[in-house]
Amino acid sequence: MEDVVGRSLQVWLVASTIIATALFGLVGWKNRRATLPAGSLKFEGIFLLSWWIIVVGACVYGFALGMGG
């Protein structure tokens, strides 16, 4: 069961990050074509950047744990 949960967590982490980034880019592109103000995406952009920082931090932490032993 541990292997299934571990693999599912890895797939979810990577897939959700890629999908969220792609959707944010799509919405930003559509807003630019519709000449809407860029400030309307500021809140979502902050959340996406925070998520990326958490993901990269978790990867660095996991790498550091793997290098320890």
Buried (B, 14 or more C-beta within 10 A) or exposed (E): EEEEEEEEEEEEBEEEBEEBEEEBEEBBEEBEEEEEEEEEBEEBBEEBEEBEEEBEEEEEEEEEEEEEE
